[in-house]
């Protein structure tokens, strides 16, 4: 996990690196459940809008080379940014293919996994503080897609 390496690269003590990894794991796990429940009530688009905004905050915090508390907070937000989209895949699959939601889920999860690996590779390829700008740019692109969908009225609505 890059959060630990980032913390150590900032010359923070090892306990901060451990806390950052723990924060990622907690954010990931809790946000999967919370995003799934929230998407049932508010719809996927609104949940993803919130997640992308949190991604931007995390990227900005990392870019600004925060102290120990900032690294842990940014790591928590990054964990949420990774976990929450996994929590809404079921709702997306149900909407995309009501007669074959399991097939749609598999395809969506494959895309999620591919995106997760390419994001890490992109960050490693760019390296340094500029990597956080690239992560922020991806979140901005995602925000643009969600905003356009909401403006056009084509949203993954909550359950009736």
C-alpha positions as CSV (number, residue, x, y, z in Angstrom):
1,X,0.0,0.0,0.0
2,X,1.4,3.3,-1.0
3,X,0.1,5.2,2.1
4,X,2.8,3.6,4.2
5,X,5.6,4.4,1.7
6,X,4.3,7.9,1.4
7,X,4.4,8.4,5.1
8,X,7.9,7.0,5.4
9,X,8.9,9.2,2.4
10,X,7.8,12.2,4.4
11,X,10.2,11.0,7.2
12,X,7.2,10.4,9.5
13,X,7.6,7.8,12.2
14,X,6.7,4.1,11.5
15,X,3.6,4.3,13.6
16,X,2.1,6.9,11.2
17,X,2.7,4.5,8.3
18,X,0.9,1.8,10.3
19,X,-2.0,4.1,11.2
20,X,-2.3,5.2,7.5
21,X,-2.6,1.6,6.3
22,X,-5.1,0.9,9.1
23,X,-7.1,4.0,8.1
24,X,-7.2,2.8,4.4
25,X,-8.5,-0.6,5.5
26,X,-11.2,0.9,7.8
27,X,-12.3,3.4,5.2
28,X,-12.5,0.7,2.6
29,X,-14.5,-1.7,4.7
30,X,-16.9,0.7,6.2
31,X,-17.6,2.6,3.0
32,X,-18.5,-0.5,1.1
33,X,-21.4,-1.1,3.5
34,X,-22.3,2.6,3.8
35,X,-22.2,3.3,0.1
36,X,-24.4,0.3,-0.7
37,X,-27.0,1.4,1.9
38,X,-26.8,5.0,0.8
39,X,-27.2,4.1,-2.9
40,X,-30.4,2.2,-2.0
41,X,-31.8,5.4,-0.5
42,X,-30.3,8.2,-2.6
43,X,-29.1,6.6,-5.8
44,X,-25.7,5.7,-7.1
45,X,-25.0,9.1,-8.7
46,X,-25.3,11.1,-5.5
47,X,-23.2,8.6,-3.6
48,X,-20.5,8.7,-6.3
49,X,-20.6,12.5,-6.3
50,X,-19.8,12.5,-2.6
51,X,-17.1,9.8,-3.1
52,X,-15.4,11.7,-5.9
53,X,-15.4,14.9,-3.8
54,X,-13.7,12.9,-1.0
55,X,-11.2,11.6,-3.5
56,X,-10.3,15.2,-4.4
57,X,-9.9,16.2,-0.8
58,X,-7.6,13.1,-0.3
59,X,-5.5,13.9,-3.3
60,X,-5.2,17.6,-2.3
61,X,-4.1,16.6,1.3
62,X,-1.5,14.1,0.0
63,X,-0.2,16.7,-2.5
64,X,0.2,19.3,0.2
65,X,2.6,17.0,2.2
66,X,0.5,17.0,5.4
67,X,1.9,16.1,8.8
68,X,1.0,12.8,10.5
69,X,-2.7,13.6,11.2
70,X,-3.1,14.8,7.6
71,X,-1.6,11.6,6.1
72,X,-3.9,9.4,8.3
73,X,-6.9,11.5,7.3
74,X,-6.0,11.4,3.7
75,X,-5.5,7.7,3.9
76,X,-8.9,7.2,5.5
77,X,-10.5,9.3,2.6
78,X,-8.5,7.3,0.1
79,X,-9.8,4.0,1.6
80,X,-13.4,5.4,1.4
81,X,-12.7,6.4,-2.2
82,X,-11.6,2.8,-3.0
83,X,-14.3,0.9,-1.0
84,X,-17.4,2.9,-1.7
85,X,-17.5,2.3,-5.5
86,X,-17.4,-1.5,-4.7
87,X,-20.5,-1.0,-2.5
88,X,-22.6,0.4,-5.3
89,X,-21.7,-2.2,-8.0
90,X,-24.8,-4.3,-7.1
91,X,-27.1,-1.3,-7.7
92,X,-25.4,-0.5,-11.0
93,X,-25.7,-4.1,-12.1
94,X,-29.3,-4.3,-11.2
95,X,-30.0,-1.2,-13.2
96,X,-27.9,-2.1,-16.2
97,X,-29.2,-5.6,-16.7
98,X,-32.3,-6.3,-14.6
99,X,-32.7,-9.7,-16.3
100,X,-29.0,-10.7,-15.9
101,X,-27.7,-8.7,-12.8
102,X,-25.1,-11.3,-11.9
103,X,-23.5,-11.2,-15.3
104,X,-23.5,-7.4,-15.2
105,X,-22.1,-7.5,-11.7
106,X,-19.2,-9.6,-12.9
107,X,-18.5,-7.2,-15.8
108,X,-18.7,-4.1,-13.6
109,X,-16.4,-5.7,-11.0
110,X,-13.9,-6.6,-13.6
111,X,-13.9,-3.0,-14.7
112,X,-13.5,-1.9,-11.0
113,X,-10.6,-4.2,-10.6
114,X,-8.9,-3.1,-13.8
115,X,-9.3,0.6,-12.7
116,X,-7.9,-0.1,-9.3
117,X,-4.8,-1.6,-10.7
118,X,-4.2,1.0,-13.4
119,X,-4.6,3.8,-10.9
120,X,-1.8,2.4,-8.8
121,X,0.4,1.9,-11.9
122,X,-0.3,5.5,-13.1
123,X,0.7,6.9,-9.7
124,X,3.9,4.8,-9.6
125,X,4.8,5.7,-13.2
126,X,4.4,9.5,-12.5
127,X,5.9,9.4,-9.0
128,X,6.3,12.1,-6.4
129,X,3.8,14.8,-5.6
130,X,2.7,15.0,-9.3
131,X,1.1,11.5,-8.8
132,X,-1.5,13.1,-6.5
133,X,-2.3,15.7,-9.1
134,X,-3.0,12.8,-11.6
135,X,-5.2,11.1,-9.0
136,X,-7.1,14.4,-8.5
137,X,-7.5,14.8,-12.3
138,X,-9.1,11.4,-12.6
139,X,-11.5,12.3,-9.8
140,X,-12.3,15.6,-11.6
141,X,-13.1,13.6,-14.7
142,X,-15.4,11.3,-12.7
143,X,-17.1,14.3,-11.2
144,X,-17.7,15.7,-14.7
145,X,-19.4,12.5,-15.8
146,X,-21.6,12.3,-12.7
147,X,-22.6,16.0,-13.0
148,X,-23.5,15.6,-16.6
149,X,-25.6,12.5,-15.8
150,X,-27.4,14.4,-13.0
151,X,-28.0,17.4,-15.3
152,X,-29.4,15.2,-18.0
153,X,-31.7,13.4,-15.5
154,X,-30.2,10.0,-16.3
155,X,-29.3,8.8,-12.8
156,X,-29.3,5.5,-11.1
157,X,-32.3,6.2,-9.0
158,X,-32.9,4.8,-5.5
159,X,-35.1,1.8,-5.0
160,X,-38.8,2.6,-5.0
